[in-house]
């Protein structure tokens, strides 16, 4: 069973070009039968005012936005440390924008 949960923000190693950055977990926890992967939405301080950016004032993050257009999936080992957790209403904003980006009802 995964020790990671939706709504948590983790400092994550996204590889050489993408750097280490805060990322929001948007996938459900993996079980023992699943691959040890987690789906994330990276947080960026390089705002482009895209309709796919969700700007939230999060006390443990620098001003910026979650870029739902940049969904990534990484192995659990890439998660470095938990930074905090979004509220349910903050997560709903992310969910709404993800649904819009992916054209889901």
Protein Blocks (a to p, Z undefined) as FASTA:
>chain_A
ZZbdehiacdddebjklopaddddfbdcddfkbccddddddddfbdghiakbccdddfkb
ccddddfklgccddfklpmbdfbdcdfklmmmmmmmmmmmnopZZ
